Amino acid sequence: MAVRRELLEQTRGESALTTGSSDVGSGLLSLGGRIGDFVAELPLALFVLLFVAVPAAVLFAGAVERFGLGSGFVALIWGPSLGSQVARRALENSLLQGGLSAGIAVAWGYPCGVFLGRHGFRGRDLLYSFLLIPFLLPPLVVVLGIDELFGGSSPLGPGFGALGHGLAAIVLANVFYNASIVALFTSAAIANASPRLEDAVTTLGGGGWRRFRDVWGRGSLLGAASGGLLTFLLSFVGFAAPLLLGGPSNYTIEVWIYTLARTVYAAPTLAAGLALWTVALLCLPAFLYLAVARRARLIGGRERGTPRLYSLNWRRPGTAALGAAMVALVVFVGAMLGAVLLLSFHLVNGSWGVQNWSALFAARTTGAIGIPTGQALVNTLFFAGAAATVVVTLVLLVAYVSTRPRRGVGILEGFAFLPVLLSPVILAFALRNFWGSTLGIPPFLWTLIVASQAALALPFVLQSVRTSLRGLPSNLRGAAQTLGASAWKAFWQIDVPLLRPAIVAGATFAFALGLGEFAATNFLYIPTYATLVVEAYLLETLRLPGPASALAALLVLVSGVALFLLIRGGNRVRF
Amino acid sequence: MSASSEPGGPVLRVEGLRYASEGFQLGPVDFQLDRGEILGVFGPNGAGKSTLLRLLAGLEPAVGGRIWLDGREIGILPSHRRGVGMVFQDLALFPQLSVWENLAYGPRAHRWPEAEVSTRVEELLRDFRLGPLADRIPANLSGGEQQRVALARALGPRPRLLLFDEPLSSADREIRQALQSEVRGIVASNGLVAVYVTHDLDEGAALAARMAFLREGRWIAEGPTDRIRRSPRSRFVAGFLGLNVRAVGGGWVATDPSRTEVVSRGDPGSVPGIIRDVRPDGELVRVNVALVPSVPGPERLVEALRWGADSLPRVGDTVGVRFREEIPLPEE
């Protein structure tokens, strides 16, 4: 020990002479790394600040200034005025639609998720991809599909008219989108269960019930719960379905905000107050969703391994019941898609033909909506492409710093999830409010449309890439660096090729979301910048259902191509 | 400025190297290695062994200290300019690249002319008997083949310092011995220096001429392997080396199991104990004995030898243990 002490003393003595130099050296090296990280983090931080956080803060600050956070703010919903009554009704509708949709989506999606998550069969991957279709499909398409399928002029109208309008139609649209999400979340959570643990339970004599209780049941329920909470969130701020299928008596708070902010009612301060209410109300379910999803390891986990899958035995009542739920979901989704495609050939006069498609490009249609369909298609592809490019660039930069364990990365990633708290209408409202006098004017307006689409896709793409990133062996980049590659070169040459499937999936996913984004784009557009979904909405409101149905079918086809690109080469969106 | 820059001085010199992160501190670490020397760094899991290697490689930022390699201060350089080669515990082979491309990665990253890259890769393929595997990707190699590729890849850009992060921990005995011999040969014949961390004493001791110990981030002892074995200077090190450590009087002493004998109960100079385990080993018998504590407290287990397997002691027998040599250990 004395020798050790002596050695330490000696070392300290020498170090005292050299400390200045060593600390400067280490400090410079560390500073270099920090500058590199800062440069990589800056674009995302700036993007979220400029296009999400600051505009939202300014919008809400205006509302607080006008109404305060006390009785004036409460009176926005619970006051005696007509406006308050309408807002209260909208809030009640949001809660009712969200709750009903979430309940039905979980009841239907959970057995489907268990079926998918526990069974191996031919075509399982295809089924997985099929269930992604509703998530990638523009919301307006299904709304138009329900209207065409069950509305007054539809062949099914006389028998199922109740499903074509009002609360039932809205919930039907929400369930169409979200039952698949619940199924996919449940299946993904089941895949997190340890196959070895399941083997251990089995060899110790545990049967089906014990395997459910001790191995995969809890995860599956958490997965379904997170799917249900997401359904509630998405349905609560539902826009397209209540706007087109519900009528004023079924307006959600989101639709009412849009109406106050964007239409002839023009009461932007009131809309801002209600937007603040909405965000405040959404905080709890949003954090609950994030917490449950994290516990189900749908967020923040590593890429999953191969789950334990069992072959199908249709004679078992449980399997048959699960299979029946899945078949029903596939038939429901397939029937809706088929109906949209088929009814694009159903003419208003009851006969069948291609006139709806030709009318889509006719001068009368173009004149009515103020822009040729071809131009709307170009706009759609441009906005979606630009948004996907922005998102992928930002996510790549985050990925670069994410694998370097250091303080602040978690904050940055949390920052990127901020758009989840804002609904599309509120985000667009905030953007227009903040940037209205500069970027909101026609030469620059397209940047706001791209920014809103990118902000809404960012959390999903980031999550997808981050899950893959965490699955990479931790030492690969370090190995490349010790072999002589700089940190950025190592990332580019080693990590990026391995992340390619997730990046391609993320880019396609962002592109598909941009293609179908309706609420924010509809809020921000001017005729020159109309997209296909906005055009479809205009055609519907202008009572031109023929071209509208053809346009809905066109959107299904475009989304189908996006999905094909997504699943080609084994790319998958990770939940 | 330092001895490391003088001809014939140490190839690697580390002075006061320190690291700190939330809840963990490492160092100061001081050591130096001459041409052809391998330092084995031992310690339990979580002691900071891998962190030390990552500090040397520049993959973690040090909060203080200096590192010289061949007289050049490399502690201030980013990882890719330090001229070190590292073999990782999980080998970290690039899964999307073939064996050939994995081996070419380092020379290419150093911007060698392509002709030289090819020559170097062919050389490595030949030296490590990897020729037939050149076009395969790592997933299609056996564990031993992957370990050879990782070692060859680390040597690709001709580093002066090699760092090994328990790369052989999962290898079977035959592969481990072959690669250990290969590592020794490479380091000696090329005049390199190497730091080899492991929690397995047998694995590291077979390679290293010098050894050092880490415990909870503290650099416990460092020196030539023979000297450390003769004089461990720490209860932790003595225990790690497999010596019998026990309290005597007010202090602690260590005895090599080969100098510890089982004798009859009550033999003069022996300590009473109860046999817990008996393992015949050729001409001798290895016995684990729980010493009867002189004062109430936890029992201390020692390994002792008994010559002649004719009368095997039995588990539960009370015997005497004689320690033929006692190395005093300093206070900790």
Boltz contact constraints between the chains, C-beta under 6 A:
constraints:
  - contact:
      token1: [A, 1]
      token2: [B, 330]
      max_distance: 6.0
  - contact:
      token1: [A, 11]
      token2: [B, 16]
      max_distance: 6.0
  - contact:
      token1: [A, 11]
      token2: [B, 30]
      max_distance: 6.0
  - contact:
      token1: [A, 15]
      token2: [B, 16]
      max_distance: 6.0
  - contact:
      token1: [A, 22]
      token2: [B, 64]
      max_distance: 6.0
  - contact:
      token1: [A, 22]
      token2: [B, 65]
      max_distance: 6.0
  - contact:
      token1: [A, 22]
      token2: [B, 66]
      max_distance: 6.0
  - contact:
      token1: [A, 25]
      token2: [B, 75]
      max_distance: 6.0
  - contact:
      token1: [A, 25]
      token2: [B, 76]
      max_distance: 6.0
  - contact:
      token1: [A, 26]
      token2: [B, 62]
      max_distance: 6.0
  - contact:
      token1: [A, 29]
      token2: [B, 76]
      max_distance: 6.0
  - contact:
      token1: [A, 30]
      token2: [B, 61]
      max_distance: 6.0
  - contact:
      token1: [A, 473]
      token2: [B, 90]
      max_distance: 6.0
  - contact:
      token1: [A, 473]
      token2: [B, 92]
      max_distance: 6.0
  - contact:
      token1: [A, 475]
      token2: [B, 88]
      max_distance: 6.0
  - contact:
      token1: [A, 475]
      token2: [B, 90]
      max_distance: 6.0
  - contact:
      token1: [A, 475]
      token2: [B, 92]
      max_distance: 6.0
  - contact:
      token1: [A, 476]
      token2: [B, 92]
      max_distance: 6.0
  - contact:
      token1: [A, 478]
      token2: [B, 59]
      max_distance: 6.0
  - contact:
      token1: [A, 479]
      token2: [B, 92]
      max_distance: 6.0
  - contact:
      token1: [A, 481]
      token2: [B, 79]
      max_distance: 6.0
  - contact:
      token1: [A, 481]
      token2: [B, 80]
      max_distance: 6.0
  - contact:
      token1: [A, 482]
      token2: [B, 57]
      max_distance: 6.0
  - contact:
      token1: [A, 482]
      token2: [B, 79]
      max_distance: 6.0
  - contact:
      token1: [A, 482]
      token2: [B, 84]
      max_distance: 6.0
  - contact:
      token1: [A, 482]
      token2: [B, 86]
      max_distance: 6.0
  - contact:
      token1: [A, 483]
      token2: [B, 105]
      max_distance: 6.0
  - contact:
      token1: [A, 483]
      token2: [B, 106]
      max_distance: 6.0
  - contact:
      token1: [A, 483]
      token2: [B, 109]
      max_distance: 6.0
  - contact:
      token1: [A, 484]
      token2: [B, 80]
      max_distance: 6.0
  - contact:
      token1: [A, 484]
      token2: [B, 106]
      max_distance: 6.0
  - contact:
      token1: [A, 484]
      token2: [B, 109]
      max_distance: 6.0
  - contact:
      token1: [A, 484]
      token2: [B, 110]
      max_distance: 6.0
  - contact:
      token1: [A, 484]
      token2: [B, 157]
      max_distance: 6.0
  - contact:
      token1: [A, 485]
      token2: [B, 80]
      max_distance: 6.0
  - contact:
      token1: [A, 485]
      token2: [B, 109]
      max_distance: 6.0
  - contact:
      token1: [A, 486]
      token2: [B, 80]
      max_distance: 6.0
  - contact:
      token1: [A, 494]
      token2: [B, 94]
      max_distance: 6.0
  - contact:
      token1: [A, 497]
      token2: [B, 96]
      max_distance: 6.0
